[in-house]
Amino acid sequence: MQQWLKISLMLCTFGFLKEIRPSEPFIVDYLAGPWRNLTMTEVIQEAFPIGTYSYLAQLVIIFLITDMLRYKPLIIVNGLAGVVVWSMLLWTTSLASLKTLEVFYGTYCAAEIAYFSYIYAKVDREHYQKVTSHTRAAIYSGRFFAAVLAQILVYSDAMDYKQLNYLSVAAQISATLWALFLPSVKTSMYFHRASVPPIIGSQTDENSCDNDSSSEKNSSKSPSFKRKILSAFVLIWMHFKSSFTNLTVLQWSIWYALAMAGYIQTIGYIQALWSAVDPAQEAKWNGAVEATVTLLGVVVSLLAGYIHSGFLRPRSSLFALSVLSVGQGGAILLATLTSNLIISYVGYIVFGVLYAFTITVVSAEIAKNISDDSFGLVFGFNTLIALSLQTMLTYAVTDSDGWFALDVIGQFTVYGYYFVALSVIYLVFLIGEIINSAMSRTI
């Protein structure tokens, strides 16, 4: 077996195990159920926002130390944080412990960046696309398996909501142990490059760093730690400036960040909406719904790659993005403004499928216009902006100490119109492009 394929399979195994969390489709019902004696308000408005704040606070630090520590240690941290989170879900009951748990959940989410960055440092560039698809497929497969398993166990009364957490913590322990056997990384994108560029360099200097990813073996002298750090930050700035001064990258990154903020907020609180739509909780198909969203998300993501590369052009892409955004907003409003749980499920499924399709198109547009070395930086920065916006959204409408502290129906009404507003933004971009094109022809 080729080395790159072996590494890919090992990393995919970790990703698959990490995503086996069958307790997640029913986590809100568990937390607000008889096992912990917490109210829905305490769970949604007091505990969950801490996870959002923790994720944002740790993301920048973890992004830098992930590169500095060369990925594998942070992958292990990712697994350990999962063990802590699901252990505390099982063996603690107080609101204070739930808030502490949310801090570790922020670590768990932030450390995921190491999983996606590892492949670009360990695998040759010619295999990037294949390994990226492998790791994404592993994640979706794990989520699908966990959701189906959860639904079967709950529907058959084989396990209750609390007992599902035993499976989740077992999977996190397995993922952590597996991570110990991942090959170590000798080089990294910024702090441990095969060769270090001058502290002040030209474009030629930057490109010279990328000539041979294996040249580390030929280097006999290591630069001083201070120079290495300065060079890393200079290179980060050069990649950042090169990427975001590209108007195409900037345009699509705006959608990426804004939409991701709304998406994370929606999926994070959707179970609370379902509990509000169906207070009696007579029919719970959360696991089946999540499995459906995951499976359809994979299908439309693959479809989006073929359709976008073959048919859409920049102007029609802007129009499509506007239409898809308003569709996502409408789907959220459908899920919110109904008293029928099945209709709410359908609205959520439509939203998830539309988002999966659109984020694939947008990611492809961004990737086409940046260098390979900038992938982690650009998408990491976009994620940081998304989390910053999500934090503002959380404080504005969700947090009990925030500006409005809306109930669940009010929160999701805001999220629906948030995507409608996003649609309007890209409609304005489209109009601006048409006007600029017309003015260029008349000059």
C-alpha positions in Angstrom: 0.0 0.0 0.0 1.3 3.5 -0.9 2.3 5.6 2.1 -0.1 8.4 1.3 -3.0 6.0 1.1 -2.0 4.4 4.4 -2.0 7.8 6.1 -5.3 8.7 4.5 -6.9 5.5 5.8 -5.5 6.1 9.3 -6.8 9.6 9.4 -10.2 8.6 8.0 -10.5 6.0 10.7 -9.9 8.7 13.4 -12.5 10.9 11.7 -15.1 8.1 11.4 -14.7 7.1 15.1 -14.8 10.7 16.3 -18.1 11.3 14.5 -19.8 8.3 16.2 -21.8 10.4 18.7 -25.3 8.8 18.7 -26.3 10.9 21.7 -26.1 14.1 19.7 -29.5 13.9 17.8 -31.2 13.8 21.1 -28.9 15.9 23.3 -31.3 18.7 24.1 -34.0 16.3 25.2 -31.5 14.5 27.3 -30.2 17.6 29.0 -33.7 19.0 29.6 -35.0 15.5 30.6 -35.3 13.8 34.0 -31.7 12.7 34.1 -30.2 16.2 34.8 -33.2 18.2 36.2 -32.4 21.2 34.1 -34.9 23.5 32.3 -34.9 24.1 28.6 -34.1 27.8 29.3 -31.1 26.9 31.4 -29.8 24.6 28.7 -30.4 26.9 25.7 -29.9 30.4 27.1 -27.3 29.8 29.9 -25.2 26.7 29.0 -25.0 26.4 25.2 -23.8 30.0 24.6 -20.7 29.3 26.6 -19.7 26.6 24.1 -20.0 29.3 21.3 -17.8 31.8 23.3 -15.3 29.1 24.2 -15.0 27.9 20.6 -14.3 31.4 19.3 -11.8 32.2 22.1 -9.7 29.1 21.5 -9.8 29.0 17.7 -7.0 31.5 17.0 -4.7 30.1 19.6 -5.3 26.5 18.5 -4.8 27.5 14.9 -1.3 28.8 15.7 -0.2 26.1 18.1 -1.5 23.4 15.8 1.0 24.4 13.2 3.7 25.0 15.8 3.2 21.6 17.5 2.8 19.9 14.1 -0.7 18.7 14.1 -0.7 15.3 15.8 -0.7 16.6 19.4 -3.8 18.7 18.7 -5.5 15.7 17.0 -5.0 13.8 20.3 -6.2 16.9 22.2 -9.3 16.8 20.0 -10.0 13.2 21.0 -9.3 13.8 24.7 -11.6 16.8 24.8 -14.3 14.6 23.4 -13.7 12.0 26.1 -14.1 14.8 28.8 -17.2 16.2 27.2 -19.1 13.0 26.9 -17.9 11.7 30.3 -19.2 14.8 31.9 -22.5 14.4 30.1 -22.8 10.9 31.7 -21.5 11.5 35.2 -22.4 15.1 36.1 -25.8 16.7 36.6 -25.6 20.3 37.7 -25.9 23.4 35.6 -22.4 24.5 36.7 -20.9 21.3 35.4 -22.8 21.7 32.1 -21.2 25.1 31.7 -17.8 23.7 32.4 -18.5 21.0 29.9 -19.2 23.6 27.2 -15.7 25.1 27.7 -14.3 21.7 26.8 -16.7 21.4 23.9 -15.2 24.6 22.6 -11.8 22.9 22.7 -13.2 19.9 21.0 -14.6 22.0 18.1 -11.6 24.3 17.8 -9.1 21.4 17.7 -10.8 19.9 14.7 -8.6 22.2 12.6 -5.7 19.9 13.2 -7.6 17.0 11.6 -8.0 18.9 8.3 -4.6 20.5 8.4 -2.6 17.3 9.0 -3.1 15.9 5.5 -1.6 19.0 3.8 1.6 18.6 5.9 1.9 14.9 5.7 0.8 14.0 2.2 2.3 15.2 -1.1 0.4 17.9 -3.0 -0.6 15.6 -5.8 -2.7 13.6 -3.4 -4.4 16.6 -1.7 -7.7 16.3 -3.6 -8.1 12.5 -3.0 -7.2 12.6 0.7 -9.5 15.6 1.3 -12.4 13.7 -0.3 -11.5 10.6 1.8 -11.5 12.5 5.1 -14.7 14.3 4.3 -16.4 11.0 3.3 -15.2 9.5 6.6 -16.8 12.3 8.6 -20.1 12.0 6.8 -20.0 8.3 7.1 -19.5 8.5 10.9 -22.3 11.0 11.3 -24.7 8.9 9.2 -23.9 5.7 11.1 -24.3 7.5 14.4 -27.6 9.1 13.5 -29.1 5.8 12.1 -27.8 3.9 15.2 -29.3 6.5 17.5 -32.7 6.3 15.8 -32.8 2.5 15.8 -31.9 2.3 19.5 -34.4 5.0 20.6 -37.2 3.7 18.4 -36.8 0.1 19.6 -36.4 1.3 23.3 -33.1 -0.5 23.4 -31.5 2.6 24.9 -32.7 5.9 26.4 -31.2 9.3 25.7 -28.7 9.0 28.6 -27.5 5.5 27.6 -26.6 6.8 24.1 -23.8 8.8 25.7 -22.0 5.6 26.7 -21.6 4.8 23.0 -20.4 8.4 22.3 -17.8 8.3 25.0 -16.6 4.9 23.9 -16.1 6.2 20.4 -14.2 9.2 21.6 -11.9 7.0 23.7 -11.3 4.7 20.6 -10.6 7.8 18.4 -8.1 9.1 20.9 -6.2 5.8 21.2 -6.2 5.5 17.4 -4.7 9.0 17.1 -1.7 7.9 19.1 -0.6 5.7 16.1 -0.8 8.5 13.5 2.6 9.2 12.0 4.3 12.3 13.3 4.8 15.3 11.1 8.3 16.8 10.6 7.3 19.9 8.7 4.3 22.3 8.9 2.9 25.1 6.8 4.4 28.0 8.7 6.5 27.3 11.8 8.3 24.2 10.6 8.7 24.7 6.9 11.2 22.6 5.0 13.1 25.9 4.2 12.6 29.2 5.8 12.2 32.3 3.7 13.9 35.6 4.4 12.0 37.7 7.0 11.3 40.3 4.3 10.8 38.6 1.0 9.4 39.1 -2.4 6.9 36.9 -4.2 9.9 34.9 -5.5 11.0 34.4 -2.0 7.7 33.0 -1.0 7.5 30.7 -4.0 11.0 29.3 -3.3 9.6 27.8 -0.1 7.3 25.6 -2.1 9.7 24.1 -4.5 10.3 20.8 -2.7 8.2 19.6 0.2 10.8 16.9 1.0 13.8 19.2 1.1 13.9 19.0 4.8 16.2 16.0 4.5 18.8 18.2 2.6 18.9 20.9 5.2 21.7 20.7 7.7 21.2 23.9 9.5 18.1 25.0 11.5 17.3 28.7 11.7 17.1 30.3 15.0 13.8 30.0 16.8 13.3 33.8 16.7 13.8 34.0 13.0 11.6 31.0 12.4 8.7 32.7 14.3 9.2 36.0 12.5 9.3 34.2 9.2 6.2 32.3 10.0 4.2 35.4 10.7 5.6 37.2 7.7 4.5 34.3 5.5 1.1 34.2 7.1 0.7 37.9 6.3 1.9 37.4 2.7 -0.6 34.6 2.2 -3.4 36.5 3.9 -2.8 39.7 1.8 -2.4 37.8 -1.5 -5.7 35.9 -0.9 -8.0 38.6 0.4 -6.9 41.4 -2.0 -8.4 39.1 -4.6 -12.0 40.5 -5.0 -13.3 37.1 -6.1 -12.0 35.5 -2.9 -13.3 38.3 -0.8 -16.7 38.2 -2.4 -17.2 34.5 -1.8 -15.6 34.5 1.6 -18.2 37.0 2.8 -20.9 34.4 2.0 -18.9 31.6 3.5 -18.5 33.4 6.8 -22.0 34.9 7.0 -23.7 31.7 6.0 -21.6 29.5 8.2 -22.5 31.7 11.2 -26.2 31.2 10.5 -25.8 27.5 9.8 -23.9 26.7 13.0 -26.5 28.6 15.0 -29.3 26.8 13.3 -28.0 23.2 13.7 -26.9 24.0 17.3 -30.4 24.9 18.5 -32.7 23.0 16.1 -33.5 20.4 18.7 -34.8 23.1 21.0 -37.1 24.3 18.1 -38.5 20.8 17.7 -39.2 20.5 21.4 -41.1 23.8 21.1 -43.0 22.7 18.1 -43.9 19.4 19.7 -43.9 19.9 23.5 -45.6 16.5 24.1 -42.6 14.8 22.4 -44.8 12.1 21.1 -42.8 11.5 17.9 -39.1 11.9 17.9 -37.3 11.1 14.6 -34.3 13.3 15.2 -31.8 10.6 14.4 -33.6 9.7 11.1 -33.7 13.4 10.2 -30.0 13.9 10.9 -29.2 10.8 8.9 -31.3 12.0 6.0 -29.6 15.4 6.0 -26.1 13.9 6.1 -26.8 11.4 3.3 -28.5 14.0 1.0 -25.7 16.5 1.9 -23.1 14.1 0.5 -25.1 13.6 -2.7 -25.7 17.3 -3.4 -22.1 18.2 -2.5 -20.9 15.8 -5.2 -23.6 17.1 -7.6 -22.6 20.7 -6.9 -19.0 20.0 -8.0 -20.1 18.7 -11.4 -22.9 21.3 -12.0 -20.8 24.3 -10.9 -17.7 23.4 -12.8 -19.7 22.7 -16.0 -22.4 25.2 -16.3 -22.4 28.2 -13.9 -20.5 31.4 -14.7 -19.6 34.2 -12.2 -22.8 36.3 -12.9 -25.2 33.4 -12.9 -23.4 32.1 -9.8 -24.2 35.3 -7.9 -27.8 35.0 -8.9 -27.9 31.3 -7.9 -26.3 32.2 -4.6 -29.0 34.8 -3.9 -31.7 32.3 -4.8 -30.2 29.5 -2.7 -29.8 31.9 0.3 -33.4 32.9 0.2 -34.4 29.3 -0.1 -32.4 28.5 3.0 -34.1 31.4 4.9 -37.5 30.2 3.7 -36.8 26.6 4.8 -35.9 27.8 8.3 -39.1 29.9 8.5 -41.1 26.8 7.3 -39.5 24.8 10.1 -40.3 27.5 12.6 -43.7 28.8 11.9 -45.6 25.5 12.0 -47.2 23.4 14.7 -46.5 20.1 12.9 -43.2 18.4 13.8 -43.0 16.6 10.5 -43.2 19.9 8.5 -40.5 21.3 10.8 -38.3 18.3 10.0 -38.9 18.8 6.3 -37.9 22.5 6.6 -34.7 21.6 8.3 -33.9 18.9 5.8 -34.4 21.4 2.9 -32.2 23.9 4.7 -29.4 21.4 5.3 -29.4 20.2 1.7 -29.4 23.7 0.2 -26.6 24.7 2.6 -24.5 21.6 1.7 -24.9 22.4 -2.0 -24.2 26.1 -1.7 -21.2 25.8 0.6 -19.6 23.4 -1.8 -20.0 25.8 -4.7 -18.6 28.7 -2.6 -15.7 26.6 -1.3 -14.8 25.6 -4.8 -14.8 29.3 -6.0 -12.5 30.3 -3.1 -10.2 27.3 -3.7 -9.8 28.1 -7.4 -8.5 31.6 -6.6 -5.9 30.9 -3.8 -2.7 29.0 -3.6 -2.6 25.5 -2.1 -0.5 26.8 0.8 -3.3 29.3 1.7 -6.1 26.8 2.1 -5.8 26.4 5.9 -5.3 30.1 6.5 -8.1 31.4 4.3 -10.7 28.8 5.4 -9.5 29.1 9.0 -9.9 32.9 8.9 -13.3 32.6 7.3 -14.3 30.2 10.1 -13.0 32.7 12.6 -15.2 35.5 11.2 -18.1 33.1 11.1 -17.7 32.2 14.8 -17.3 35.9 15.6 -20.6 36.6 13.9 -22.2 33.6 15.5 -21.1 34.8 18.9 -22.7 38.2 18.2 -25.9 36.4 17.1 -25.8 34.2 20.2 -25.4 37.2 22.5 -28.1 39.1 20.6 -30.9 36.6 20.5 -30.0 33.5 22.6 -28.0 34.3 25.7 -30.2 35.0 28.8 -27.9 37.9 29.6 -27.8 39.2 26.1 -29.6 42.0 24.2 -33.0 40.4 23.5 -33.0 36.8 24.9 -35.7 35.7 22.6 -37.6 32.4 23.0 -36.8 29.6 20.6 -39.5 30.6 18.0 -38.2 34.1 18.1 -34.6 33.0 17.6 -35.4 30.9 14.6 -37.5 33.6 13.0 -34.4 35.8 13.2 -32.3 33.1 11.7 -34.7 32.7 8.8 -34.7 36.4 7.9 -30.9 36.4 8.4 -30.6 34.2 5.4 -33.1 36.3 3.5 -30.9 39.4 4.2 -27.9 37.4 3.0 -29.8 36.8 -0.3 -30.4 40.5 -0.7 -26.6 41.2 -0.2 -25.7 39.0 -3.1 -28.5 40.4 -5.2 -26.9 43.8 -4.7 -23.5 42.3 -5.7 -25.1 41.0 -8.9 -26.6 44.3 -9.7 -23.3 46.0 -9.1 -21.5 43.6 -11.4 -24.1 44.2 -14.1 -23.7 48.0 -13.8 -19.9 47.8 -13.8 -20.0 45.5 -16.9 -22.3 47.9 -18.7 -20.2 50.9 -17.8 -17.1 49.1 -19.0 -18.6 48.5 -22.4 -19.6 52.2 -22.8 -16.2 53.5 -22.0 
